[in-house]
Amino acid sequence: MKKTLKTVPHFASEDEERIFWEANDSTEYVNWATAQRAVLPNLKPTTQMISLRLPRHLLDAIKAAANSRDVPYQSLMKVWLQEKLHQQ
């Protein structure tokens, strides 16, 4: 037996929508079995500035490696950290 879905109401504000979804079960309004994953290609992850002290020789080596690849050294450091994290 196929379940009849309710119609999602129109909301005047995000706050009104938030209150609605906090009080209602989305499975009564959406068939999640047929839902598709949203792709947001232009969404950038939130970043946070940190301070990191490195020995000068290490920073110079990183800058040289970045220069040979024609990328900013901070970007190269982020790529290397991400790669190392995925190896774990």
C-alpha positions in Angstrom: 0.0 0.0 0.0 1.5 3.3 -1.1 1.6 6.0 1.6 0.0 9.4 0.6 2.4 12.2 1.3 1.3 15.5 2.8 2.1 18.8 1.0 4.9 20.8 2.4 3.5 24.2 3.4 5.0 27.5 2.2 7.0 29.4 4.9 7.3 33.1 5.5 10.7 32.8 7.0 13.5 30.3 7.9 12.5 30.5 11.5 9.0 29.5 10.7 10.3 26.6 8.6 12.7 25.5 11.4 9.9 25.5 13.9 7.7 23.4 11.5 10.4 20.7 10.9 11.3 20.5 14.6 7.6 19.6 15.3 6.8 17.4 12.3 8.2 14.1 10.8 9.7 14.7 7.4 8.7 11.1 6.3 5.1 12.3 6.2 6.1 14.9 3.6 9.0 13.4 1.6 9.6 9.9 0.2 13.3 9.6 1.2 13.6 6.3 -0.7 13.5 8.3 -4.0 15.5 11.3 -2.7 18.7 12.3 -4.5 21.8 13.7 -2.9 22.3 17.4 -3.5 25.6 18.6 -5.0 26.8 22.0 -4.1 29.9 22.5 -6.1 30.5 26.2 -5.2 30.1 25.7 -1.4 33.4 26.2 0.3 34.1 24.6 3.6 34.4 26.8 6.7 38.0 27.5 7.5 39.6 28.6 10.8 42.9 30.4 11.1 45.5 28.8 13.3 49.0 29.7 14.3 51.7 27.0 13.7 55.3 27.4 14.6 57.7 25.6 12.3 61.5 25.5 12.2 62.7 27.9 9.6 64.4 25.1 7.6 61.2 23.1 7.4 59.1 26.2 6.3 61.8 27.0 3.7 61.6 23.4 2.4 57.8 23.6 2.2 58.0 26.9 0.3 60.5 25.5 -2.1 58.3 22.5 -2.8 55.3 24.7 -3.3 57.3 27.0 -5.6 58.3 24.1 -7.8 54.7 23.1 -8.1 53.6 26.7 -8.7 51.1 26.7 -5.8 50.9 28.7 -2.6 52.8 27.0 0.3 49.8 27.1 2.6 47.6 25.3 0.0 50.3 22.7 -0.4 50.4 22.2 3.4 46.6 21.7 3.5 46.8 19.1 0.7 49.6 17.2 2.4 47.7 17.2 5.7 44.6 16.0 4.1 46.4 13.2 2.3 48.1 12.1 5.5 44.8 12.1 7.3 43.3 9.9 4.7 46.2 7.4 5.0 45.3 6.9 8.7 
